Amino acid sequence: MRHLAAVAAVAVCAAALATTVRADPTPPANPFDGAGVFVDNTGNFPGPWRLAAALEAAHFTWVAIHVHNGLNQIGVDPNWVAVLREHGLEVGAWGTEEQHPLIDAVFADLAIRLNGFDFYIADAEAPYERTRGGGWRSSTFVKEFRRLEPTLPAALTTYGAAPAPWVIPIDYASWRDAGFDLLPQAYYNQFPRILRPDMTVEHSLRAGWPLDRVHPVIGVYRRYPAVNYVPLLEAAGTTGFSVFLADQATAEDYQALMPLTSPSG
């Protein structure tokens, strides 16, 4: 407990020192209405240039860079942020929320302020389930995050769906009431019986989310072709989507999704 208290104190002080790095901007239009992609490890790329060019050519609008796994912070190369923005992309952060939601929220804010990120995505899964004793973590995280970042666009990503008529036992209301959108993980490539995009959307509606705040995350990994998602996303009836994972997707995958991203599409 002393270790956690010390970590929290250091994180709060660091966040306070970083407050002059980024002034609170006027909230932009919802970034999640566009097409985005998650980057796990920038070390898996030779640099940001090829990815930035491929996303710009395919009319993608945002990139989320991994910044922490619980208490483990991940450094961000400022060159990545600069190059992606030069290609017209909004650049945000995503973090894996684990056992210590108060500290996780502070670490998320610290990464946002140090790098001037445009949005934040919280990946909250098993530790946040009520049935595993984690029901309290959602409200704790969002209260602290919104205290630090009251206007920043933000979203929750988590498991895509439970079989109908069930709902995954996460406190969705805390996130929704704090202005977070929902990015359900529609990993049809890995779980075709339950995580088809339309199924994840139906589950999101059962969990109380309005359709205009639901934006599926499609699984483009294990060499699964992104083109297979085009009719599935068209049938889902949502606005905006994202790709997991840039580390495994290809320029051809982004091009294949252009019927969903092009201005005339």
C-alpha positions in Angstrom: 0.0 0.0 0.0 2.9 2.4 0.8 4.3 1.7 -2.7 0.9 2.5 -4.3 0.6 5.7 -2.3 4.0 6.8 -3.4 3.3 6.0 -7.0 0.0 8.0 -6.8 1.8 11.0 -5.2 4.5 11.1 -7.8 1.9 10.8 -10.6 -0.2 13.6 -9.2 2.9 15.9 -8.9 4.0 15.1 -12.4 0.5 15.8 -13.7 0.5 19.1 -11.9 3.9 20.1 -13.4 2.7 19.2 -16.8 -0.4 21.3 -16.8 1.4 24.2 -18.5 2.3 22.0 -21.4 -1.2 21.8 -22.9 -3.9 24.4 -22.5 -7.4 23.0 -22.4 -8.6 23.3 -26.0 -12.1 24.0 -27.3 -13.7 20.6 -27.6 -13.5 19.4 -31.2 -16.2 17.5 -33.1 -16.4 13.9 -32.0 -13.3 12.1 -33.3 -14.9 8.7 -33.0 -17.4 9.5 -35.7 -14.4 9.0 -38.1 -12.2 6.1 -38.9 -9.3 5.3 -36.6 -6.7 2.8 -35.7 -5.0 1.6 -32.5 -1.2 1.4 -32.3 0.1 -1.0 -29.7 3.9 -0.6 -29.9 5.5 2.0 -32.1 8.7 -0.1 -32.0 6.9 -2.5 -34.3 7.2 0.0 -37.1 10.3 1.5 -38.9 8.8 4.9 -38.2 5.5 6.7 -38.5 5.8 7.8 -42.1 4.4 4.8 -44.0 1.5 4.3 -41.6 0.6 8.0 -41.7 0.7 8.0 -45.5 -1.5 4.9 -45.8 -4.1 6.2 -43.3 -4.2 9.6 -45.1 -4.7 7.9 -48.5 -7.5 5.8 -47.1 -9.3 8.8 -45.5 -8.7 7.7 -41.9 -9.0 10.5 -39.4 -7.4 9.4 -36.1 -4.7 7.3 -34.4 -4.6 6.1 -30.8 -1.1 5.4 -29.3 -0.7 3.0 -26.4 0.5 5.0 -23.3 0.1 2.7 -20.3 -0.7 -0.8 -19.0 -2.0 -0.1 -15.5 1.0 1.2 -13.5 3.4 0.6 -16.4 3.8 3.8 -18.4 4.9 3.7 -22.0 6.9 6.5 -23.5 5.7 8.3 -26.6 8.1 9.4 -29.4 7.1 13.0 -30.2 8.1 12.5 -33.8 5.2 10.1 -34.1 2.7 12.7 -32.9 4.1 15.3 -35.2 4.2 13.2 -38.4 0.7 11.8 -37.9 -0.6 15.3 -37.5 1.2 16.5 -40.6 -0.9 13.9 -42.5 -4.1 15.4 -41.1 -4.7 12.8 -38.4 -5.9 13.5 -34.9 -3.7 11.8 -32.4 -4.9 10.4 -29.1 -3.9 7.9 -26.4 -5.2 4.6 -25.2 -4.4 2.9 -22.0 -5.2 -0.5 -20.4 -6.9 0.1 -17.1 -6.1 -2.5 -14.5 -6.3 -2.8 -10.7 -5.8 0.9 -9.6 -8.2 3.1 -11.4 -7.3 6.4 -9.5 -3.6 6.0 -10.5 -4.5 4.9 -14.0 -6.6 8.0 -14.5 -3.7 10.2 -13.3 -1.3 8.4 -15.7 -3.7 8.9 -18.5 -4.0 12.6 -17.8 -0.2 12.9 -17.5 0.3 11.3 -21.0 -2.3 13.6 -22.5 -0.8 16.7 -21.1 2.8 15.8 -21.9 2.0 14.9 -25.5 -0.9 17.2 -26.3 -3.2 14.3 -27.3 -6.6 15.1 -28.8 -8.6 12.3 -27.1 -8.3 9.3 -24.8 -9.6 5.7 -25.0 -9.8 3.6 -21.8 -9.5 -0.2 -22.3 -11.4 -1.6 -19.3 -12.0 -5.3 -19.2 -11.9 -8.1 -16.6 -10.8 -5.9 -13.6 -13.8 -3.7 -14.1 -16.4 -6.5 -14.1 -18.9 -6.5 -11.2 -18.8 -10.3 -10.9 -15.1 -10.1 -10.3 -15.4 -7.5 -7.6 -14.4 -4.6 -9.8 -17.7 -2.8 -10.2 -16.4 0.2 -8.2 -13.5 0.8 -10.6 -15.5 2.4 -13.4 -16.9 5.3 -11.3 -13.5 5.8 -9.6 -11.7 6.1 -12.9 -14.2 8.4 -14.7 -14.5 10.8 -11.7 -10.8 11.3 -11.5 -10.3 11.4 -15.2 -13.1 14.0 -15.7 -11.7 16.1 -12.8 -8.4 16.3 -14.7 -9.8 16.3 -18.2 -13.4 17.7 -18.0 -13.8 18.3 -21.8 -11.5 16.0 -23.6 -13.2 13.6 -26.0 -13.0 10.1 -24.5 -14.2 6.6 -25.1 -14.5 3.3 -23.4 -13.4 0.1 -25.3 -14.2 -3.2 -23.8 -15.5 -6.7 -24.6 -17.8 -6.6 -27.6 -20.8 -8.5 -26.4 -22.4 -11.2 -24.3 -25.0 -13.6 -25.8 -28.5 -12.1 -25.9 -30.3 -11.3 -23.7 -27.3 -10.8 -21.3 -25.2 -7.8 -20.8 -21.5 -7.8 -19.7 -21.4 -6.9 -16.0 -19.6 -3.6 -16.3 -20.8 -0.3 -14.9 -21.5 1.2 -18.3 -23.6 4.0 -16.9 -20.6 5.7 -15.1 -18.8 6.0 -18.4 -21.8 7.0 -20.4 -22.8 9.7 -17.9 -19.2 11.1 -18.0 -19.4 11.7 -21.7 -17.5 8.7 -22.9 -18.5 7.0 -26.2 -18.4 3.2 -26.5 -16.0 1.3 -28.8 -17.1 -2.3 -28.5 -14.5 -4.8 -29.6 -16.0 -6.5 -32.7 -13.3 -9.1 -33.2 -15.2 -11.2 -35.7 -11.9 -12.5 -37.0 -11.4 -14.3 -33.7 -14.9 -14.8 -32.3 -17.4 -15.0 -35.2 -20.3 -16.5 -33.2 -20.6 -13.6 -30.9 -18.5 -10.6 -32.0 -20.0 -9.8 -35.4 -20.2 -6.0 -35.6 -24.0 -5.9 -35.6 -24.1 -8.2 -32.5 -21.8 -5.9 -30.6 -24.0 -3.0 -31.5 -27.1 -4.8 -30.3 -25.3 -5.6 -27.1 -24.3 -1.9 -26.7 -28.0 -0.9 -27.1 -29.0 -3.5 -24.4 -26.4 -1.9 -22.2 -28.1 1.5 -22.5 -25.9 3.3 -25.1 -27.5 5.4 -27.8 -26.6 4.3 -31.4 -24.8 7.5 -32.2 -22.3 6.9 -29.4 -21.4 3.4 -30.5 -18.4 2.9 -32.8 -17.2 -0.7 -33.3 -13.5 -1.7 -33.2 -12.8 -4.4 -35.8 -10.2 -7.0 -35.4 -7.7 -6.9 -38.2 -5.0 -9.2 -36.9 -3.8 -12.7 -37.5 -3.8 -11.9 -41.2 -7.5 -11.5 -41.3 -8.5 -9.3 -44.4 -10.2 -6.1 -43.5 -12.4 -6.2 -46.6 -14.6 -8.8 -44.9 -15.8 -6.2 -42.5 -17.1 -3.8 -45.1 -20.6 -5.4 -45.4 -20.7 -6.2 -41.7 -20.1 -2.5 -40.7 -22.5 -1.3 -43.3 -25.2 -3.5 -41.8 -24.4 -2.4 -38.2 -25.9 1.1 -38.7 -23.2 3.0 -36.8 -21.1 6.0 -37.5 -17.4 5.7 -37.2 -15.2 2.6 -36.6 -11.6 1.7 -35.8 -9.1 -1.0 -36.5 -7.2 -3.1 -34.0 -4.4 -3.4 -34.7 -2.1 -1.1 -36.8 0.8 -3.3 -35.8 -0.6 -6.1 -38.0 -2.9 -4.4 -40.5 -1.5 -3.4 -43.9 -1.9 -0.5 -46.4 -4.1 -2.9 -48.4 -6.4 -3.4 -45.4 -6.9 0.4 -45.1 -7.6 0.7 -48.8 -10.2 -2.1 -48.6 -12.1 -0.1 -46.0 -12.4 3.0 -48.2 -16.0 2.3 -49.1 -16.7 3.3 -45.4 -14.2 6.2 -45.2 -14.2 8.0 -48.4 -16.3 11.3 -48.6 -18.4 9.8 -51.3 -18.7 6.5 -49.6 
